[in-house]
Amino acid sequence: MIRFSQATKPPLPKSSRAVRVALLYASVLVVFAVAQLFSFEKFLPLVRDFALPGGRPVAYFLAAFIVILEVFALPYLLRMQLSLTMRLLSMVMGWLVPLLWVGIALWLTLTGSTVTNIGFFGDVIVYTPGWLSVAVGLVLGGMAVCVSRGMWPIARRK
């Protein structure tokens, strides 16, 4: 007998603050993803100019992977009805977004890159790489941790 995953309602959050932070984090990710997709033909060369190890294939993969992570982190943040596996996967994708942005920001800052745009908003809004972009990534990471602690996807047993 084949059993398919059933979409279930998410467990009740620990606090309403986690829900508010999740909505704020989801809003930021939506703005990032829409801006990056709006100018995706310019976003690819932008990421290629980061001079990451691996060259053009890694840069193009990373550009697409960032947008995919941002979009697929949204179902967990918006508390949609999902299967447990998808809810966990969506939560992990929400963790990977800030990790990638912090890594990219550190790479550009520490290597002394001459790139003038980190690409948070694609090519729509120019955001200069530097320690402030590292801080933005860390703030996103803090939001992901706060949301995960307050809205853990596996129901707690009493």
C-alpha positions in Angstrom: 0.0 0.0 0.0 1.4 3.4 -1.0 1.0 6.2 1.6 1.3 9.7 0.4 2.3 12.6 2.6 -0.6 14.6 4.0 -0.5 18.3 4.3 -1.2 19.3 7.8 -1.7 22.5 9.7 1.5 23.8 11.4 1.7 23.3 15.2 0.8 26.3 17.3 3.7 28.7 17.7 5.3 29.3 21.1 4.9 33.0 20.9 3.2 35.6 18.7 6.5 37.4 18.4 7.9 34.5 16.4 4.9 34.8 14.0 5.6 38.6 13.6 9.3 38.0 12.9 8.4 35.3 10.4 6.2 37.7 8.5 8.9 40.3 8.5 11.5 37.7 7.4 9.1 36.5 4.7 8.6 40.1 3.5 12.3 40.6 3.2 12.7 37.3 1.3 9.9 38.2 -1.1 11.4 41.6 -1.8 14.8 40.0 -2.4 13.4 37.3 -4.7 11.2 39.5 -6.7 14.0 42.1 -7.3 16.5 39.3 -8.2 14.1 37.7 -10.6 13.0 41.0 -12.1 16.7 41.6 -13.2 17.8 38.0 -13.4 19.6 38.5 -16.7 21.8 41.1 -14.9 21.9 39.2 -11.7 23.9 36.3 -13.3 26.8 38.4 -14.5 26.7 40.2 -11.2 27.3 37.0 -9.3 29.9 35.9 -11.8 31.8 39.1 -11.0 32.2 38.0 -7.4 35.1 35.8 -8.6 34.1 32.9 -6.5 36.1 29.7 -6.7 34.7 27.5 -9.5 34.2 30.2 -12.0 31.1 30.7 -14.2 29.3 27.4 -13.5 29.5 27.9 -9.7 28.4 31.5 -10.0 25.4 30.7 -12.2 24.4 27.8 -10.0 24.7 30.0 -6.9 22.6 32.8 -8.4 19.7 30.3 -9.2 20.1 28.5 -5.9 19.8 31.7 -3.9 16.5 32.6 -5.5 15.2 29.1 -5.2 16.1 29.0 -1.4 14.4 32.4 -0.9 11.2 31.3 -2.6 11.0 27.8 -1.0 11.6 29.2 2.5 8.3 31.1 2.3 5.8 28.3 2.9 7.2 27.6 6.4 7.4 31.3 7.2 3.9 31.9 6.1 2.6 28.9 8.1 1.0 27.2 5.1 -0.4 23.7 5.3 2.5 21.4 4.3 3.7 17.9 4.9 6.1 17.5 7.8 9.0 16.8 5.4 8.3 19.9 3.3 7.9 22.0 6.4 11.3 20.9 7.7 12.9 21.4 4.3 11.4 24.9 4.0 12.7 25.8 7.5 16.2 24.6 6.5 16.1 26.7 3.4 15.2 29.6 5.6 18.5 29.0 7.4 20.6 28.6 4.3 19.6 32.0 2.8 21.4 34.0 5.5 24.3 31.6 5.6 24.9 32.1 1.9 24.5 35.9 2.1 26.9 36.1 5.0 29.4 33.9 3.1 29.1 36.0 0.0 29.4 39.3 2.0 32.5 38.0 3.9 34.0 36.8 0.6 33.6 40.2 -1.1 34.7 42.1 2.0 37.8 40.1 2.9 39.0 39.6 -0.6 38.9 43.3 -1.3 36.7 42.8 -4.4 35.9 45.8 -6.6 32.3 44.7 -7.1 30.0 47.7 -6.4 26.7 45.7 -5.8 26.3 42.6 -3.6 23.0 41.7 -5.2 20.5 41.6 -2.3 18.1 43.4 -4.6 19.5 42.0 -7.8 20.4 44.8 -10.1 17.3 46.9 -9.2 18.8 48.6 -6.1 22.6 48.9 -5.7 23.8 47.7 -2.2 27.5 48.1 -1.7 29.3 45.1 -0.2 31.1 45.7 3.1 30.7 45.1 6.7 27.2 46.5 6.6 26.2 43.8 4.2 27.7 41.2 6.6 25.5 42.7 9.3 22.4 42.4 7.1 23.2 38.7 6.6 23.6 38.3 10.4 20.3 40.0 11.1 18.6 37.7 8.6 20.3 34.8 10.4 19.0 36.1 13.7 15.5 36.3 12.3 15.7 32.7 11.1 16.8 31.5 14.5 14.1 33.4 16.3 11.5 32.0 13.9 12.8 28.5 14.2 12.7 28.6 18.0 9.2 30.0 18.1 7.6 28.0 15.3 9.4 24.6 15.5 7.7 22.5 12.8 7.4 19.3 14.8 4.6 19.3 17.4 5.7 19.2 21.0 4.4 16.3 23.0 2.8 17.0 26.3 
